[in-house]
Amino acid sequence: MIFFRLIFQAALLILLHFVLGLSLQAQMFSVQDEEKEDRVFSSSVHIGYSAVTFEYIGDSPAITGDQSLEMSPSLLHIQYNTPGVRIHLIGGNTIIGNENESLVRLGVELGAQSYLLRKKRLQFIIPFRVETAITAATKEGYGQRFYQTAFSGGFGGIIAMRPADFFSIYTEATKWYGFSNSAGNFFGGNTDQFKTKTTIHFNRLLRGRGVYFSYETLQQDFNIDGMDFDYRSVVSLFSIGIDIQ
């Protein structure tokens, strides 16, 4: 149920943003006899595969193996990007072949950036970002459920290279710190993350739309009051994306 509820929440967020985008486009292009220009896309959608390791990092000797939420599932990934906003859903359960275990992460990320160097072929960028994310994990036969809502802020560096007009490469790394609390409870703790991403972008490759090939990593540690929910999530994901509007 958690998996489908988070999918529904992500779909609503993407639909809302898409409808607002269509409304703005209708206003911008109401004059049909203006001179046509090459279309500039401002958002993209990405789908992919994720390999995840979810491991216990607390000090309780009783929490280990089957008596824990440790798992290494294969997950699906969908992501929607637009300037300043990123919505992503990583998840999977028995429907996609995971036995007796389920893990879902739904995140909404807002950001801005500052340029240290801004040339046509090379850019050095400092991103500043905030994120709210829900992480949920369950395992059949284990009584406890992991359900954490985290709010984090981070910054880092981006190197953007454009060797040719049709081809770009982006590499970035960001470090995050924040706090997390368990849904339905008052106790909480802190969380820290380290994210990396490399993207190859082919401009106007598919009927005028850009195509993206990305590899990302995300390591997030949860240090929650008590020892039962001290877990580390390590995600490696590959995705393919396309411009949509």
C-alpha angles and dihedrals in degrees: 000000000000090000094054094042092055091046088054092050092050092048091052092052093049093045092050092051092045093051091049089049092052090051091053092047091052090056094045096050101037091114103075101182096062118115110275119239133187108285116250115210120213103181139043141187124220134193129186154132127281133198112203136189115196110186138171114246099173128109102247110115090201093065107077141112113345090359091067141049093257111141144149105210130171109237141189122235133205125178137180119201131190129155107295096359133080125177119186138175123194116181152129144163138170091314090075096038106277110139118227095333139091133188128179133177122186117182138175115198128192123190153166132192143209125213122228091176125013114183128145094251102029135033134177112201137182111208123203115197145170126198140186114199139174119213119189129178132176135173127195111245095023115099101210126077127208112222117157132168112203133188116197141170127203149165137192142135140298129196113197120189128184109188091172136010092256098044134059137169125203125189122181143168128189135183120211137194129184149122134275137195135189115252112253094015137088099221121092145153143192136293135197130192141191118199132185130181137180119189132184113200125196108196118224092350098142115045092319095316126116121242124211132203113191140179118194138178128197127185116184126177122199116204103184127178106272121018105266097088104038100125138152122217117200115186128186114182140175121200142176120212142184136198111255108175 
